[in-house]
Amino acid sequence: MLPEDRKYSKEHEWILVDGESGKIGITDHAQDALGDIVYVELPEVGATVTAMEVFGDIESVKAVSELFSPVSGEVVEVNSKVVDSPEMVNADPHGDAWLIVVKMSDLSELESLMSAPQYQTYIDKESKA
């Protein structure tokens, strides 16, 4: 079940908005497709991220995947626990295994993201393709 309190991207990241900040992570669908996660590379606090552009990498026993930011802004927090224990992403992708917090520079970018029901429809169609 997808948390309904956040927005989702087609690249399988989620964002939980709190005022002008957004906590970003990957979806349960993404971690399941990746398999056992062994490495996460995240930007430094103070780095700038751009909507739909790469901000880091996540590596599993199967593959390396790029992480895409759903919004633009400045990284104000990085989850060092995930860097130290990447397997957390498999265990709790929508909870304690968030990746970064961004102070958003353009709140209108949220309008292009999907709600939980829209994202569920998207991944259902994607898995049938």
C-alpha positions as CSV (number, residue, x, y, z in Angstrom):
1,M,0.0,0.0,0.0
2,L,1.4,3.4,-1.0
3,P,1.4,6.2,1.5
4,E,-1.1,8.8,0.3
5,D,0.6,11.7,2.0
6,R,3.3,12.2,-0.7
7,K,3.8,12.7,-4.4
8,Y,5.5,10.3,-6.8
9,S,7.6,10.6,-9.9
10,K,7.8,8.3,-13.0
11,E,11.4,7.6,-12.0
12,H,10.0,5.9,-8.8
13,E,11.0,8.5,-6.2
14,W,8.6,10.0,-3.7
15,I,8.5,13.3,-1.9
16,L,6.8,14.1,1.4
17,V,6.2,17.9,1.5
18,D,6.5,19.9,4.7
19,G,6.1,23.6,3.9
20,E,8.9,24.6,1.6
21,S,10.9,21.4,2.3
22,G,10.5,17.9,0.8
23,K,11.8,14.6,2.1
24,I,12.8,12.4,-0.8
25,G,13.1,8.6,-1.1
26,I,12.6,5.7,-3.5
27,T,9.3,3.8,-3.7
28,D,8.7,0.2,-2.5
29,H,8.2,-0.7,-6.1
30,A,11.7,0.6,-7.0
31,Q,13.5,-1.2,-4.1
32,D,11.7,-4.4,-5.0
33,A,12.8,-4.2,-8.6
34,L,16.4,-3.5,-7.6
35,G,16.7,-6.3,-5.1
36,D,19.2,-6.3,-2.3
37,I,20.6,-2.8,-2.0
38,V,24.3,-2.7,-1.2
39,Y,25.4,1.0,-1.8
40,V,23.8,4.4,-1.8
41,E,25.6,7.6,-3.0
42,L,24.0,10.9,-2.0
43,P,24.9,14.6,-2.5
44,E,26.4,16.7,0.2
45,V,24.3,19.2,2.3
46,G,24.3,22.5,0.4
47,A,24.3,20.8,-3.1
48,T,21.7,22.0,-5.6
49,V,19.4,19.5,-7.2
50,T,17.2,20.0,-10.3
51,A,13.9,18.4,-11.0
52,M,14.1,15.2,-13.0
53,E,17.9,15.2,-13.0
54,V,20.3,12.8,-11.3
55,F,21.2,13.5,-7.6
56,G,22.9,10.2,-6.7
57,D,23.2,6.5,-7.3
58,I,21.8,3.4,-5.7
59,E,23.4,0.0,-6.2
60,S,22.0,-3.5,-5.7
61,V,23.4,-6.9,-6.3
62,K,21.6,-6.7,-9.7
63,A,22.3,-3.2,-11.0
64,V,23.3,0.4,-10.4
65,S,20.5,2.9,-10.8
66,E,20.5,6.7,-10.9
67,L,18.4,8.6,-8.4
68,F,16.3,11.5,-9.9
69,S,15.1,14.4,-7.9
70,P,11.3,15.1,-8.2
71,V,11.9,18.8,-7.4
72,S,14.6,21.5,-7.6
73,G,16.2,23.1,-4.6
74,E,19.0,22.9,-2.1
75,V,19.9,19.8,-0.1
76,V,19.4,20.7,3.6
77,E,19.7,17.2,5.0
78,V,21.2,13.8,4.0
79,N,20.2,10.5,5.6
80,S,23.7,9.2,6.6
81,K,22.1,6.1,8.2
82,V,21.1,4.9,4.7
83,V,24.7,5.6,3.4
84,D,26.1,3.5,6.3
85,S,23.4,0.8,6.1
86,P,22.0,0.8,2.5
87,E,19.9,-2.4,3.2
88,M,17.5,-0.1,5.2
89,V,16.1,0.9,1.8
90,N,14.8,-2.6,1.3
91,A,13.3,-2.8,4.8
92,D,11.6,0.6,5.0
93,P,11.7,2.6,1.7
94,H,8.8,4.8,2.7
95,G,9.9,5.4,6.3
96,D,13.3,5.5,7.9
97,A,15.1,5.0,4.6
98,W,14.4,8.4,3.2
99,L,17.4,9.8,1.2
100,I,17.6,13.6,1.3
101,V,15.6,16.7,2.4
102,V,15.4,19.5,-0.1
103,K,14.4,23.1,0.4
104,M,12.3,23.5,-2.8
105,S,13.0,26.5,-5.1
106,D,9.8,26.1,-7.2
107,L,6.7,24.6,-5.5
108,S,4.9,24.5,-8.8
109,E,7.1,21.5,-9.8
110,L,4.9,19.4,-7.4
111,E,2.0,19.8,-9.8
112,S,3.7,17.5,-12.4
113,L,4.1,14.7,-9.9
114,M,1.5,11.9,-9.3
115,S,-0.7,11.1,-6.4
116,A,-0.6,7.6,-4.8
117,P,-3.5,6.3,-6.9
118,Q,-2.0,7.8,-10.1
119,Y,1.4,6.2,-9.3
120,Q,-0.3,2.9,-8.6
121,T,-2.0,3.0,-12.0
122,Y,1.3,4.0,-13.6
123,I,3.3,1.1,-12.2
124,D,0.4,-1.3,-13.0
125,K,0.6,-0.3,-16.6
126,E,4.4,-0.3,-16.6
127,S,4.5,-3.9,-15.3
128,K,2.1,-5.1,-18.0
129,A,4.2,-3.5,-20.8
